[in-house]
């Protein structure tokens, strides 16, 4: 009887250790883990499929729906966020990426984080986005969202957004500013950013 009880206890201990190790492995390889670290306590819905895309600037999270990136718009801390929607096929977007890189570098110590959300379609990631990132060393955080049904999610960013890009959303825990057109130069970006600092 004592032997059976001891065997039962040892079995439970082994099973629980194995179960914890499997949970840790799943969490380490999940893009939602990256997003959770970057967005406080976010969870992806079952509708969103996500994975990492290997690029020259690192492994980038790829989300199939807006729900995957939605937590990036809800952070409540002392950082000011500059979130830009762009794509490799959008010439004005490509032009202003330089401005966001300059802002990221200049204001990094001022608790400013630039997030560049690529909306390139799933079938363009390997053929367009990966080569683009190989030739443009972006320092800002890059996230990919492949949900091209813009009418379903653009209103979640701002009611005035008609789906055209580039657009930029500035926010902190005090206010939000939506810029529904491209910037002519980095100074235009800074004018809006300074209103939040």
C-alpha positions as a Markdown table, in Angstrom:
| # | Residue | x | y | z |
|---|---|---|---|---|
| 1 | Unk | 0.0 | 0.0 | 0.0 |
| 2 | Unk | 2.8 | 2.4 | 0.9 |
| 3 | Unk | 4.6 | 1.5 | -2.3 |
| 4 | Unk | 1.5 | 2.3 | -4.4 |
| 5 | Unk | 1.0 | 5.7 | -2.6 |
| 6 | Unk | 4.7 | 6.6 | -3.2 |
| 7 | Unk | 4.4 | 5.6 | -6.9 |
| 8 | Unk | 1.2 | 7.7 | -7.2 |
| 9 | Unk | 3.0 | 10.8 | -5.7 |
| 10 | Unk | 6.1 | 10.4 | -7.9 |
| 11 | Unk | 3.9 | 10.0 | -11.0 |
| 12 | Unk | 2.0 | 13.2 | -10.3 |
| 13 | Unk | 5.3 | 15.1 | -9.7 |
| 14 | Unk | 6.7 | 13.8 | -13.0 |
| 15 | Unk | 3.6 | 14.6 | -15.0 |
| 16 | Unk | 3.3 | 18.1 | -13.6 |
| 17 | Unk | 7.0 | 18.9 | -14.5 |
| 18 | Unk | 6.5 | 17.6 | -18.0 |
| 19 | Unk | 3.4 | 19.6 | -18.5 |
| 20 | Unk | 5.1 | 22.8 | -17.4 |
| 21 | Unk | 8.0 | 22.3 | -19.7 |
| 22 | Unk | 5.6 | 21.8 | -22.7 |
| 23 | Unk | 3.7 | 25.0 | -21.8 |
| 24 | Unk | 7.0 | 26.9 | -21.6 |
| 25 | Unk | 8.1 | 25.7 | -25.1 |
| 26 | Unk | 4.8 | 26.7 | -26.6 |
| 27 | Unk | 4.9 | 30.1 | -25.1 |
| 28 | Unk | 8.5 | 30.7 | -26.2 |
| 29 | Unk | 7.8 | 30.1 | -29.8 |
| 30 | Unk | 4.5 | 32.1 | -30.0 |
| 31 | Unk | 4.3 | 35.5 | -31.6 |
| 32 | Unk | 1.6 | 36.4 | -29.0 |
| 33 | Unk | 4.4 | 36.1 | -26.4 |
| 34 | Unk | 6.3 | 38.9 | -28.2 |
| 35 | Unk | 3.2 | 41.0 | -28.4 |
| 36 | Unk | 2.3 | 40.3 | -24.8 |
| 37 | Unk | 5.8 | 41.6 | -23.7 |
| 38 | Unk | 5.3 | 44.7 | -25.8 |
| 39 | Unk | 1.6 | 45.3 | -25.0 |
| 40 | Unk | 0.5 | 44.8 | -21.4 |
| 41 | Unk | -1.5 | 41.5 | -20.9 |
| 42 | Unk | -2.8 | 41.1 | -24.4 |
| 43 | Unk | -4.3 | 37.8 | -25.8 |
| 44 | Unk | -5.0 | 37.0 | -29.4 |
| 45 | Unk | -8.4 | 35.7 | -30.3 |
| 46 | Unk | -8.9 | 32.3 | -31.9 |
| 47 | Unk | -9.7 | 34.1 | -35.2 |
| 48 | Unk | -6.2 | 35.5 | -35.5 |
| 49 | Unk | -3.5 | 33.3 | -36.8 |
| 50 | Unk | 0.0 | 34.4 | -36.2 |
| 51 | Unk | 3.6 | 33.4 | -36.8 |
| 52 | Unk | 7.1 | 34.8 | -37.1 |
| 53 | Unk | 8.7 | 35.8 | -40.4 |
| 54 | Unk | 12.5 | 35.5 | -40.5 |
| 55 | Unk | 14.1 | 38.7 | -42.0 |
| 56 | Unk | 17.4 | 40.4 | -41.9 |
| 57 | Unk | 16.2 | 42.6 | -39.1 |
| 58 | Unk | 15.0 | 39.6 | -37.0 |
| 59 | Unk | 11.9 | 37.5 | -36.5 |
| 60 | Unk | 8.9 | 39.7 | -37.1 |
| 61 | Unk | 5.4 | 38.8 | -35.8 |
| 62 | Unk | 2.8 | 38.4 | -38.6 |
| 63 | Unk | -0.9 | 38.7 | -37.8 |
| 64 | Unk | -3.7 | 37.7 | -40.0 |
| 65 | Unk | -6.2 | 40.1 | -38.5 |
| 66 | Unk | -6.4 | 43.5 | -36.8 |
| 67 | Unk | -7.1 | 41.7 | -33.5 |
| 68 | Unk | -3.4 | 40.7 | -33.4 |
| 69 | Unk | -2.1 | 44.3 | -33.5 |
| 70 | Unk | -5.0 | 45.9 | -31.5 |
| 71 | Unk | -3.2 | 45.8 | -28.2 |
| 72 | Unk | -0.5 | 48.1 | -29.7 |
| 73 | Unk | -3.2 | 50.9 | -29.6 |
| 74 | Unk | -4.2 | 50.4 | -26.0 |
| 75 | Unk | -1.0 | 50.7 | -24.0 |
| 76 | Unk | -1.4 | 52.8 | -20.9 |
| 77 | Unk | 2.1 | 53.9 | -19.7 |
| 78 | Unk | 4.4 | 56.9 | -19.9 |
| 79 | Unk | 5.5 | 56.2 | -23.5 |
| 80 | Unk | 4.3 | 58.1 | -26.6 |
| 81 | Unk | 3.7 | 55.8 | -29.5 |
| 82 | Unk | 3.9 | 56.7 | -33.2 |
| 83 | Unk | 2.2 | 53.9 | -35.2 |
| 84 | Unk | 2.5 | 54.1 | -39.0 |
| 85 | Unk | 0.7 | 51.9 | -41.5 |
| 86 | Unk | 2.7 | 51.3 | -44.6 |
| 87 | Unk | 3.3 | 48.8 | -47.5 |
| 88 | Unk | 6.2 | 48.2 | -49.9 |
| 89 | Unk | 3.9 | 49.0 | -52.9 |
| 90 | Unk | 3.1 | 52.5 | -51.4 |
| 91 | Unk | 5.7 | 55.1 | -52.6 |
| 92 | Unk | 4.7 | 57.8 | -50.2 |
| 93 | Unk | 5.0 | 55.2 | -47.4 |
| 94 | Unk | 8.5 | 54.3 | -48.4 |
| 95 | Unk | 9.5 | 57.9 | -48.6 |
| 96 | Unk | 8.4 | 58.7 | -45.0 |
| 97 | Unk | 9.9 | 55.6 | -43.4 |
| 98 | Unk | 13.1 | 57.6 | -43.2 |
| 99 | Unk | 11.3 | 60.3 | -41.2 |
| 100 | Unk | 10.1 | 57.7 | -38.7 |
| 101 | Unk | 13.6 | 56.2 | -38.4 |
| 102 | Unk | 14.9 | 59.7 | -37.6 |
| 103 | Unk | 12.2 | 60.3 | -35.0 |
| 104 | Unk | 12.9 | 56.9 | -33.4 |
| 105 | Unk | 16.6 | 57.7 | -33.1 |
| 106 | Unk | 16.2 | 61.3 | -32.0 |
| 107 | Unk | 13.5 | 60.7 | -29.4 |
| 108 | Unk | 14.4 | 57.3 | -28.1 |
| 109 | Unk | 15.5 | 58.7 | -24.7 |
| 110 | Unk | 12.3 | 60.7 | -24.5 |
| 111 | Unk | 10.1 | 57.5 | -24.2 |
| 112 | Unk | 8.9 | 57.6 | -27.8 |
| 113 | Unk | 8.4 | 54.3 | -29.6 |
| 114 | Unk | 7.8 | 54.1 | -33.4 |
| 115 | Unk | 5.9 | 51.1 | -34.6 |
| 116 | Unk | 5.8 | 50.4 | -38.3 |
| 117 | Unk | 2.8 | 48.1 | -39.3 |
| 118 | Unk | 3.3 | 46.7 | -42.7 |
| 119 | Unk | 0.0 | 45.8 | -44.4 |
| 120 | Unk | 1.6 | 43.9 | -47.3 |
| 121 | Unk | -0.5 | 41.0 | -48.3 |
| 122 | Unk | 0.4 | 37.4 | -47.4 |
| 123 | Unk | 1.6 | 36.6 | -50.9 |
| 124 | Unk | 3.9 | 39.6 | -51.0 |
| 125 | Unk | 5.8 | 38.9 | -47.8 |
| 126 | Unk | 8.6 | 36.7 | -49.2 |
| 127 | Unk | 8.7 | 38.3 | -52.7 |
| 128 | Unk | 8.5 | 42.0 | -51.7 |
| 129 | Unk | 8.7 | 42.7 | -47.9 |
| 130 | Unk | 11.6 | 40.4 | -47.0 |
| 131 | Unk | 13.9 | 41.8 | -49.8 |
| 132 | Unk | 12.8 | 45.4 | -48.9 |
| 133 | Unk | 13.8 | 44.8 | -45.3 |
| 134 | Unk | 17.1 | 43.3 | -46.4 |
| 135 | Unk | 18.0 | 46.6 | -48.2 |
| 136 | Unk | 16.6 | 49.0 | -45.6 |
| 137 | Unk | 17.9 | 48.4 | -42.1 |
| 138 | Unk | 14.9 | 49.7 | -40.1 |
| 139 | Unk | 15.6 | 50.3 | -36.4 |
| 140 | Unk | 12.0 | 50.9 | -35.5 |
| 141 | Unk | 9.8 | 48.0 | -34.4 |
| 142 | Unk | 8.2 | 46.4 | -37.4 |
| 143 | Unk | 5.0 | 44.3 | -37.2 |
| 144 | Unk | 3.2 | 42.7 | -40.1 |
| 145 | Unk | -0.6 | 42.5 | -40.5 |
| 146 | Unk | -2.0 | 40.7 | -43.6 |
| 147 | Unk | -5.7 | 41.5 | -43.1 |
| 148 | Unk | -6.4 | 43.3 | -46.4 |
| 149 | Unk | -10.2 | 43.7 | -45.7 |
| 150 | Unk | -9.6 | 47.3 | -44.6 |
| 151 | Unk | -13.3 | 48.2 | -44.3 |
| 152 | Unk | -13.5 | 45.8 | -41.4 |
| 153 | Unk | -10.8 | 47.3 | -39.2 |
| 154 | Unk | -9.7 | 50.8 | -40.2 |
| 155 | Unk | -12.5 | 52.3 | -38.0 |
| 156 | Unk | -10.9 | 50.7 | -35.0 |
| 157 | Unk | -7.9 | 52.9 | -35.5 |
| 158 | Unk | -9.8 | 56.1 | -36.3 |
| 159 | Unk | -13.4 | 56.7 | -37.6 |
| 160 | Unk | -12.0 | 59.2 | -40.2 |
| 161 | Unk | -9.7 | 56.7 | -41.8 |
| 162 | Unk | -10.9 | 55.7 | -45.3 |
| 163 | Unk | -8.4 | 52.9 | -45.8 |
| 164 | Unk | -5.8 | 54.9 | -47.8 |
| 165 | Unk | -2.1 | 54.8 | -46.6 |
| 166 | Unk | 0.2 | 56.0 | -45.4 |
| 167 | Unk | -1.5 | 57.0 | -42.1 |
| 168 | Unk | 0.0 | 57.6 | -38.7 |
| 169 | Unk | -1.5 | 57.3 | -35.2 |
| 170 | Unk | 0.2 | 59.2 | -32.4 |
| 171 | Unk | -0.9 | 58.5 | -28.8 |
| 172 | Unk | 0.1 | 58.4 | -25.2 |
| 173 | Unk | -1.9 | 58.0 | -22.0 |
| 174 | Unk | -3.2 | 61.6 | -22.3 |
| 175 | Unk | -4.2 | 62.2 | -25.9 |
| 176 | Unk | -4.4 | 60.7 | -29.4 |
| 177 | Unk | -3.8 | 62.3 | -32.8 |
| 178 | Unk | -4.6 | 60.7 | -36.2 |
| 179 | Unk | -2.7 | 61.8 | -39.3 |
| 180 | Unk | -4.6 | 60.7 | -42.4 |
| 181 | Unk | -2.0 | 61.8 | -45.0 |
| 182 | Unk | 1.7 | 61.5 | -45.7 |
| 183 | Unk | 4.3 | 63.7 | -44.2 |
| 184 | Unk | 6.4 | 66.0 | -46.4 |
| 185 | Unk | 9.4 | 65.9 | -44.1 |
| 186 | Unk | 10.6 | 64.8 | -40.6 |
| 187 | Unk | 9.7 | 68.3 | -39.2 |
| 188 | Unk | 6.0 | 67.6 | -39.9 |
| 189 | Unk | 6.2 | 64.4 | -37.9 |
| 190 | Unk | 8.0 | 66.2 | -35.1 |
| 191 | Unk | 5.3 | 69.0 | -35.0 |
| 192 | Unk | 2.6 | 66.5 | -34.2 |
| 193 | Unk | 4.9 | 64.4 | -31.9 |
| 194 | Unk | 5.8 | 67.5 | -29.8 |
| 195 | Unk | 2.1 | 68.2 | -29.1 |
| 196 | Unk | 2.1 | 64.9 | -27.1 |
| 197 | Unk | 5.4 | 65.3 | -25.3 |
